[in-house]
C-alpha cells in the first residue's frame, strides 16, 4: 500500500491531525512554527494561523474554535482573517521545570480533554512529564495513576471508551500501556503493558483507534505505521516515505483515510525530501469520529 503525499508541508514538527467532519477538512499543528493548519480536500486549499506560543495538541469545540495545549497552559483559540489565532487562556499550568510544554492530547469519548506535558530537551531524559485531564474548567494531574513519564504520547480510547492507551516515546522507554477507564469519572486504573515498542521498528508517537478497536501508532524514526489488535498483537505495518511520522488520524467522507503528519529534521534530507509532509493511506478499515471538547 503506497502512501499518497497530500501536502508537501515541510513542517518542522507536524502533529495532532484532526478531521473536522462538519467542515470535511483536516487540521493539524506545526509545534515550533506555532501554527495551526487546515487543508480542504474538496478544492485542495490550505490555510494557516499563527499562535503566540507553541501549540502542540488541539481539539475542536464545534463552534469554529479549538482547545489548544500550548506552553504554559490550555487556551481557547479561534482563527482570524489576518492569519493569527485569537487566544484566551482557560487555565495555566505550573510545570516542575522551566522550558516545558504540552505535547500529545485529545478528548475521550465523553469530551474530556486529556494532554501530556514534557521537558523540551529530550536529551536530558527528564522524568517530569505529567498527564492532565481538563473538564468543567478544572485541570487535574493524574499523578496517582500515571507516573514516571518523560514524553507522554500516543493517547487513544477504545470505541466504547472503556480502555485508554498511553505511550512514552522517549528512546529510553518506548512502551505503550493500556488502562481500564471509568467513563463516568474519567479515571484510568489497572495500568498494564500493552506493547513494548522496543520489539518493533520505530518509537511510539501519535496514535489513532479504528472502528474495530485496533490501535494505530506511528513508528517514529523508522517510517512505519503499526496496527495492533486490542490484545496487543501486531496486525500490520504500513510504510510512509519519511523517517519520522508523528501522528495519525482517520478522516475523509467515510473515515476510511488514515492521515499522517511528519517531522522535518535538520541535516541532509536527500533520502527523504518529503519529510515534514502530510500523507494519506487507504488501510481498508474505518476510523472513529473525533469527539468534540465539551466545555
Phi, psi and omega per residue, in radians:
X1 nan 2.201 -3.061
X2 -1.718 2.356 3.085
X3 -1.370 2.395 3.115
X4 -1.731 2.259 3.026
X5 -1.342 2.075 3.104
X6 -1.723 -0.366 3.123
X7 -2.772 2.141 3.053
X8 -1.414 1.251 -2.952
X9 -1.312 -0.448 -3.108
X10 0.931 0.727 3.100
X11 -1.220 2.398 3.051
X12 -1.118 -0.846 3.036
X13 -2.480 1.461 3.049
X14 -1.222 2.310 -3.057
X15 -2.637 2.924 2.962
X16 0.888 0.987 3.007
X17 -1.148 2.378 3.114
X18 -2.380 2.159 3.086
X19 -1.470 2.102 3.095
X20 -1.605 1.817 -3.039
X21 -1.155 -0.625 -3.125
X22 -1.117 -0.717 -3.123
X23 -1.589 -0.218 -3.012
X24 0.920 0.939 -3.104
X25 -2.511 2.700 3.130
X26 -1.800 2.271 3.022
X27 -1.960 2.641 3.005
X28 -2.833 3.025 -3.126
X29 -2.108 2.744 2.889
X30 -2.036 1.896 -2.916
X31 -1.052 -1.062 -3.073
X32 -1.183 -0.425 3.096
X33 -1.360 -0.163 3.119
X34 1.046 0.719 -3.036
X35 -2.202 2.503 2.936
X36 -1.816 2.262 -3.108
X37 -2.017 2.702 3.069
X38 -2.405 2.377 3.081
X39 -2.253 2.286 3.117
X40 -1.847 2.036 3.132
X41 -1.228 -0.347 -3.119
X42 -1.114 -0.755 -3.109
X43 -2.182 0.018 3.087
X44 1.300 0.197 -3.117
X45 -1.414 2.653 3.076
X46 -2.190 2.641 3.059
X47 -2.356 2.767 -3.087
X48 -2.609 2.468 3.134
X49 -2.353 2.434 -3.079
X50 -1.743 2.424 3.100
X51 -1.822 2.805 3.122
X52 -1.316 -0.249 3.091
X53 -2.338 2.944 2.983
X54 -1.104 2.312 3.028
X55 -2.052 2.338 -2.970
X56 -1.995 -0.499 -3.101
X57 -2.549 2.540 -3.096
X58 -2.433 2.692 3.015
X59 -2.456 2.382 -3.112
X60 -1.244 2.416 3.063
X61 -1.641 -0.102 3.060
X62 1.519 -0.083 -3.114
X63 -2.082 0.327 -3.092
X64 1.653 -0.189 3.085
X65 -1.795 2.929 -3.075
X66 -2.327 2.541 2.921
X67 -1.538 2.259 -3.041
X68 -2.278 2.287 2.972
X69 -1.533 2.066 -3.062
X70 -2.026 -2.469 -3.076
X71 -1.460 -0.836 -3.008
X72 -1.961 0.149 3.132
X73 2.931 -2.921 3.114
X74 -1.832 2.391 -3.057
X75 -2.244 2.650 2.860
X76 -1.641 2.169 -3.120
X77 -2.139 2.583 -3.125
X78 -2.428 2.189 3.123
X79 -1.066 2.434 3.130
X80 -2.017 2.779 -3.115
X81 -1.168 -0.364 -3.122
X82 -1.515 0.139 3.095
X83 1.492 0.249 3.083
X84 -1.976 2.938 3.021
X85 -1.876 2.112 2.982
X86 -1.260 2.213 -3.026
X87 -2.096 2.420 3.048
X88 -2.235 2.102 3.128
X89 -1.194 2.187 3.073
X90 -1.614 -0.773 3.123
X91 -2.819 2.359 3.127
X92 -1.647 2.826 -3.101
X93 -2.239 2.292 3.071
X94 -1.607 1.854 -3.129
X95 -1.346 2.684 3.102
X96 -1.227 -0.313 3.117
X97 -2.459 2.720 3.008
X98 -1.171 2.973 3.122
X99 0.908 0.857 2.966
X100 -2.010 2.862 3.093
X101 -2.705 2.938 2.989
X102 -1.259 2.753 3.132
X103 -2.255 -2.057 -3.070
X104 -1.233 2.510 3.098
X105 -2.860 2.722 3.063
X106 -2.973 2.990 3.106
X107 -1.561 2.587 2.958
X108 -1.356 -3.134 -3.058
X109 -1.177 -0.297 3.137
X110 -1.657 -0.015 3.095
X111 1.604 0.169 2.985
X112 -1.351 2.519 -3.126
X113 -1.699 2.276 3.111
X114 -2.074 2.404 3.117
X115 -2.716 2.575 3.098
X116 -1.863 2.784 3.084
X117 -2.090 2.754 -3.107
X118 -2.600 2.710 2.966
X119 -1.389 2.291 -2.944
X120 -1.156 -0.547 3.120
X121 -1.484 1.630 -3.088
X122 -1.113 -0.408 -3.134
X123 -1.079 -0.413 3.127
X124 -1.357 -0.309 -3.097
X125 0.888 0.793 -3.071
X126 -1.363 2.117 -3.065
X127 -1.499 1.163 -3.116
X128 -2.186 0.111 3.125
X129 -1.185 2.537 3.109
X130 -2.273 2.781 3.036
X131 -2.014 2.290 -3.072
X132 -2.100 2.586 2.986
X133 -2.061 2.295 -3.112
X134 -2.130 2.155 3.064
X135 -2.805 2.634 3.078
X136 1.019 0.498 3.134
X137 1.343 0.110 -3.132
X138 -2.095 2.482 3.102
X139 -2.061 2.379 -3.073
X140 -2.268 2.173 3.014
X141 -1.350 2.326 -3.058
X142 -1.622 0.847 -3.102
X143 -1.116 -0.482 -3.127
X144 -1.208 -0.343 -3.054
X145 -2.061 -0.452 -3.075
X146 -2.306 1.924 -3.115
X147 -2.236 2.979 3.012
X148 1.029 0.802 3.134
X149 -1.802 2.433 3.036
X150 -1.787 -0.999 3.108
X151 -2.268 1.509 3.091
X152 -1.054 2.369 -3.034
X153 -2.756 3.122 2.953
X154 1.101 0.489 3.127
X155 -1.084 2.421 3.089
X156 -2.870 2.797 -3.125
X157 -2.352 2.454 3.122
X158 -1.106 2.837 -3.112
X159 -0.965 -0.635 3.123
X160 -1.546 -0.025 3.068
X161 1.396 0.033 -3.036
X162 -1.605 -0.027 3.033
X163 -2.203 2.295 3.063
X164 -1.953 2.430 3.095
X165 -1.979 2.529 3.140
X166 -2.677 2.446 3.101
X167 -2.183 2.923 2.900
X168 -2.122 2.001 -3.012
X169 -1.550 0.037 -3.136
X170 -1.102 2.468 -3.101
X171 -0.971 -0.440 -3.130
X172 -1.449 -0.119 -3.099
X173 -2.056 -1.313 3.080
X174 1.010 0.896 3.128
X175 -2.265 2.673 3.069
X176 -2.092 2.342 3.109
X177 -2.034 2.707 2.994
X178 -2.033 2.588 3.108
X179 -2.280 2.544 2.827
X180 -1.247 2.444 -3.014
X181 -2.215 2.112 3.108
X182 -1.415 1.883 -3.045
X183 -1.269 -0.305 3.125
X184 -1.377 -0.707 -3.087
X185 -1.806 -0.200 -3.083
X186 1.189 0.708 -3.068
X187 -2.091 2.183 3.038
X188 -1.511 2.578 3.073
X189 -2.704 3.050 -3.107
X190 0.958 1.036 3.098
X191 -1.200 2.364 -3.126
X192 -2.612 2.684 3.109
X193 -1.209 2.198 3.096
X194 -1.688 -0.907 3.110
X195 -2.525 2.303 2.961
X196 -1.609 1.809 -3.061
X197 -1.279 -0.115 3.021
X198 -1.117 -0.291 -3.131
X199 -1.614 -0.033 -3.078
X200 -2.304 2.805 -3.122
X201 -1.182 2.203 3.018
X202 1.711 2.627 3.039
X203 -1.426 2.526 3.131
X204 -1.234 2.208 3.125
X205 -2.118 -2.325 -3.100
X206 -1.259 2.731 -2.970
X207 -2.436 2.944 3.039
X208 -2.595 2.729 3.100
X209 -2.065 2.349 -3.123
X210 -1.648 3.116 -3.060
X211 -1.178 -0.335 3.078
X212 -1.477 -0.056 -3.111
X213 1.507 0.148 3.118
X214 -1.485 2.632 -2.995
X215 -1.877 2.104 3.120
X216 -1.776 2.242 -3.090
X217 -2.306 2.376 3.087
X218 -1.302 2.282 3.062
X219 -1.622 1.445 -3.089
X220 -1.096 2.522 -3.100
X221 1.436 -0.238 -3.083
X222 -2.179 0.079 3.055
X223 1.098 0.650 -3.089
X224 -2.239 2.652 2.962
X225 -2.120 2.098 -3.077
X226 -1.854 2.509 3.039
X227 -1.991 2.164 3.107
X228 -2.000 2.433 3.083
X229 -1.244 2.914 3.101
X230 -1.042 -0.276 3.094
X231 -1.559 0.004 3.128
X232 1.463 0.325 3.129
X233 -1.657 2.318 3.099
X234 -1.147 2.153 -3.099
X235 -1.732 -0.708 3.116
X236 -2.877 2.848 3.081
X237 -2.367 2.283 -3.140
X238 -2.013 2.497 -3.093
X239 -1.735 2.564 2.965
X240 -2.155 2.703 -2.996
X241 -1.472 0.526 3.074
X242 -2.417 2.731 -3.067
X243 -1.396 -0.471 -2.961
X244 -2.132 1.171 2.961
X245 -1.117 2.463 -2.967
X246 -1.982 -0.645 3.119
X247 -2.816 2.649 -3.126
X248 -2.207 2.727 3.139
X249 -2.722 2.471 3.083
X250 -1.459 2.495 3.119
X251 -2.837 -2.791 -3.029
X252 1.515 2.960 -3.010
X253 -1.016 -0.639 -3.126
X254 -1.975 0.312 -3.132
X255 0.967 0.648 -3.122
X256 -1.862 0.032 3.115
X257 -1.848 2.360 3.070
X258 -1.795 1.909 3.105
X259 -1.526 2.492 -3.088
X260 -2.342 2.175 3.002
X261 -1.603 2.910 -3.104
X262 -2.622 3.010 -3.068
X263 -1.956 2.431 3.080
X264 -1.908 1.697 -3.116
X265 -1.319 2.948 3.053
X266 -1.355 3.070 3.104
X267 1.616 -2.874 -3.086
X268 -1.288 2.088 -3.128
X269 -1.999 0.416 -3.102
X270 -1.100 -0.446 3.138
X271 -1.586 -0.101 3.092
X272 -2.621 1.165 -3.081
X273 -1.101 -0.333 -3.111
X274 -1.601 0.137 3.133
X275 -0.958 2.408 -3.074
X276 1.568 -0.021 3.127
X277 -1.416 3.000 3.058
X278 -1.979 2.285 -3.000
X279 -2.128 2.820 3.094
X280 -2.287 2.376 3.081
X281 -2.154 2.637 3.060
X282 -1.990 1.521 -2.982
X283 -1.401 -0.116 3.123
X284 1.481 0.205 3.064
X285 -2.328 2.814 3.120
X286 -1.729 2.651 3.070
X287 -1.722 -2.903 3.126
X288 -2.071 2.495 3.101
X289 -1.165 2.349 -3.116
X290 -1.221 2.240 -3.120
X291 -1.139 2.570 3.023
X292 -1.383 2.615 3.022
X293 -1.239 2.268 -3.136
X294 -1.826 1.843 -3.083
X295 -1.176 nan nan
